[in-house]
Amino acid sequence: MTSVDLTQYSYGVSYNPSSTTTTAPRNAKSSIQTLQQSSSVAYIRLQWVDLINNIRFRVISKKYFIKLLESSRSGVGLTNASLGLVFLATAPEFGSSREYLYVPDISSYQICPCAPGHASIMGFFQEKMLLLNGSLSVPLCPRTLLQKTVNDAKAKSGISFLVGVESEFILLKETSPKVVAVNRGDWSASSKLPSGAVESVVLQEIAETLQEAGIELQMYHAEAASGQYELITGPLSPVEAADALIFTRETIYNVASKHKLRTIFAPRLHSDSCGSAAHNHISVHSDKPIAIRAEDAKLAQSLNALERSFLQGVLSHLAICALILPTTFSYGW
């Protein structure tokens, strides 16, 4: 078998799963120690994202949160409505009084520089009592589903992933009686980030806040639509990347709000200009070296067999967009 040299396609910074992580502590023991020793954190935002894409949290005092961690099974009781399951309340398996236990994942501990005194922690929805199959997992918990996918890929195929995200958003200085963007200008135009302007102050404060929290910021720049910007963060494992994306959006929203601006992440705000997206850059990594065969190079010269197979899987499932992105306004372009 003849292999093809892929070095001709290599450029930029190289990342791999074993060396890529946030600078925040990512294991339970170090996170608990960091929390206990931190004099700057007084409150914990126990955070989750529901099935209709609302970011939600409960603010818990640090002293009580540490008591929760020391209890026999830490967690906060939340109704199924907290997971966005109100629309399923009439189904036999979901009742309006159904309650889950939301269990903190202490390894997701992240300080919130834009909210002094606060730190955020993600978690997993679990059943309060063991099911008949001996499981506590809630099948529709998004974070549980993602973690299971990652674990299955590693266990069955020795495959791991890295995900980097581009967050596009629009800053508005007015929403009523009409929507007014903070400025007008073009893609990467210097006129959209003038020194001393509120938008320039906001973008730099967002950048500094993310880096202070331990999230790698690669760059930010003006985008094509009025008041539109893009912020790019470095690749992480899928669960870490999802957590970092939520934290990044909260940071963007809160820093802008502090400066009396409104942030819009909607795919399309202007009917006559570009929309906003959240582009994901996914790389696939194997425990074993995979060479691209010369005969396969005709199909995709810069992809090895594993990468090509992954891309084929993505393309074969694109039809799901008809269900999850059903309207014209679901799309940025």
N, C-alpha and C positions, 0 to 999 in steps of 0.2 A: 504494500500500500504506500503510495506516494503522498506526502503531506505538503501543504502549502505554507509558506512563511507569511505569518500575519503581522510581522513587525512593521511592514509598510503601511499598515492601517492604524498604528499606535501613535497617539499624541496626547498631550495634556497630562494632568496629574493622575497617577494610578492609585486605585482604591481596592481593598479586598476585605471580605467579611471579618477576618480575624483581627484586623487592626482598625476597623472603623466603628466608632461609637461616639456618643456625646461625651463631653468632659464631665457631665454630671455623673454621680455614682449610679451604677446600673445593677447592683446586687443588693439584696435585702439587708444584709448585715451592715455594709458600709453606709447605706441610706439611713438606717435607723440611727447609727452613730452620728452621722452628719446632722440629722434632725435634732437629736438630743443636745448636741454640742453647739448648735447654732443659736447665737444670741439675737440674731436679726429676724428670725422667723417666729411669729406668734400665732399664725393661723394657717390651716391647711385647706386648700380648695380640693375637695374630693370630686373629681371631674369625670364626666362621661359624655358621649355623643349618642343621641337616640337615633332611631331608624328613619326619622324625617330630617336628619342633619342639623338638629339643634344642639349647640354646646351647652351643657348644664353643669352646675356644681352646687355642692353644699359647703358652707364655710364652717370648719370645725376648729375649736381652740386647740392649740398644740398640746396643752396639758391633758385634755380629754382624749385627743387622738392617740397619744402615747398609751393611755389606759386601754383604748380599743386594741392596740397592737399587742398588748400584754394579756388580753383576754383569751379564753379558750378558742374562740373563732371570731376574728375581727371582721367588722362589716357594719353597714348601715342599712336598715330596712327601707326599701323603695317599692312603690306599687308598680304594676306593669305599665301604667301610663308613663312612668319615668323613662321607659325604654321606647316610648312611642307606639305602644300596642293598644291604644284606645280603640282604633279601628277594628281590632280583633276581639273586642270585649264580648261580642255576642257568640263567639265560637265556644264550643264546649270546654276546650282546654284553657281558655282565658276568661277569667271573671273580672269584674270591675274591682273586686276586693283582693285579687291575687297579689301577693307580695313576694319580692325577691330580696336576697341579701346582696348588697353591692360590696364586694371584698376588695380592699385597696391592694394594689400591686406596688409595694414600697420601692421596688427597683426603678419605678418611673418618676421618682422624686425629682422635682425641678423647681428652683427658686423662681419667683416672679418679680424681677426688678421693676417692672412697670406698676406693680402693686406692692409697695414697701411693706414688709412684715408678713407677706404671704408666700406660700409655696404651693405648687400643684402636684397632685398625684392621681394617676388613672387607676382603673381597677377592672374587675370582671363581675358580671352578673352571675349569681349562683342561686340554686334552689336553697330554701332555708332548711329543708330536710331531704335526706337521701331518697331518690326515686327508686322504683322497683328494680331498675337495672343497676342500681348501686352507684349512680352518677349524681353529681351535684350541678353539672354544667347546664346552662340555659342555651339551647341550640341557636337562638336568635341574637345572642350577645355578639356584636360585631367584633370586639377585640378577641373574644374566645375563638370565633371562626377564623380570624386571621392567624392567630397563634397556632391553631390546629393545622392550617394549611402549611405554614412554615415548618412545623414539626414533622408532618407527614412527608414533605418533600425531602427533608434531611434524612429521615429514617428509612424511607423506601428507595431513594435514588441518590443519596449523598449530595443533594443539591441545596444551595443557599442563594439568597438574593440580596441585592442592595437596591435601595430606592432613593433617588434624589428628586426634589420637588421645586417647580417654579410656581410661585404664588403671584397671580395677577389680581389687581384690585384698582378701584377708582376712588379717589378722594373728592368729596363734595363739600362745598362751603355753604350750601343752601339746599333744602329739600322741599320747602313750602314758601310761597304758593307754586314755585316751579323748581325743578332740579337744576342746580348750577354747579358745574365742576370747578375745582379749585383753579384750573387754568386751561389753556388750549396750547397745542403744540404737537410735535411729531415724535416719532420713535427715536429714543436716545438723544433727543434734542436738548442742548444745554439750556435753552430758554425755559424748560420745564423744571429746572432745579437751580434757580437763581439764588445767589448767596443772600441769606437773611430772610428769604421768603418762608412762610409757614410750612409749605410743602417740603422744602429742603430741610428745615429743622426737624420735621416729623420723620422723614426718611432716615436721617442720620440717627435720631434717637431710637428708632426701631432697630436699626443695625447694631447699635451699641447695646441695647437691651438683650437682643438675641445672643450676642457673643458673651455678655456677662452671665447669661443663663447656661452657657456651655454648648450652644448650638452653632455649628459651623456656618458662617455666612460667607458665600462665595462672591456675590456682587448684587447690586441693585441698579436699576436704570428706569428712565421714562419709557412708557409704551406708547402705542400709536393713538389711542383714543384720548379725548379730553379728560384731563385729570387722572390718567391711568399710569400705573407703575408696576414694575415686576421686581420680585425679590427671590433670589435663588439660594437655597440651602443645600449643604453637602449630603452625600448618600449615607444611608443608615440601613440597618436591617428593617424588614417591613413593619414590625410592631413599633420599633423606635421611630421609624420615619412617620408613621401615622400619628404617634404621640407628638413628635416635633412639629408636624403640620398643624395640629390643633393648637399647640402652644404658640406657633408663629402667627396664626390667624388671630388669636386672642391678643397677642402683643400688638399687631397692626391695628386692630380695632380700638384697643384701649389707649394706645399712644395718640392716635388720631383724635379720639374723643377728648382726651386731655387738652388738646389744642383746638377744641371746638370744631372739628371736622368730622364728617360722617364717612364711614368706609363701606363700600359696596363690593361684594365678591360675586354678584349675580353674573351668569354667563353673558347676558346681553342687557345693557342699559340704553345705549344709543342705537337707534335704528339705522343711522347713516354712517356708523363707524365700527371699529373693531370691538369685539366682545372680550370678556376676560375668561381665562382658562386656569387650570391647575395641572400643568403638564408634569407627568411622572416619567423619570428616566430610570429604567429597570435594567440591571445587569444580572446575568445568571452565572453562578460559580459552581464548579464541581470539585469534589474531593480528589478526583483523578484527572490527570492531564488528558485533554481531548484534542486530537489532531484533526484538522479538516482535510478530507481526502481530495485528491486532485480532481476526481470525477464529480465530486459534490461542489467543487468551487464554481462550476458552471452555473449552479443554482443560486448561490449567494457568496460572492468572492470574499467578503469580509466577515462571514459568520461561520462558526464551527457547527457541527451537527446538533449539539445541545441548544445553542442559541437559535438555530433555525427551527428546531422542533418547538421551542417555547414560543417563537413568533407565530408559527403556524397555529398553535393553540389559541393565541390571542385573536388572530384573524377569524378563526372558525367560530368564535363566540361573539363576534361583533353584533349579531342579530339581537342580542339582549338590549342594545341601545333603544330598540323600539319600545321597550317596557320601562327602562330606567331613565331615558331621556326622550320623552314622548312628544315634546312640543318644539317649535322653531326656536323659542327663547331658551331652550336647554343648551344651545350651542353657541360657543364664542365666535365662531367663524361662519 
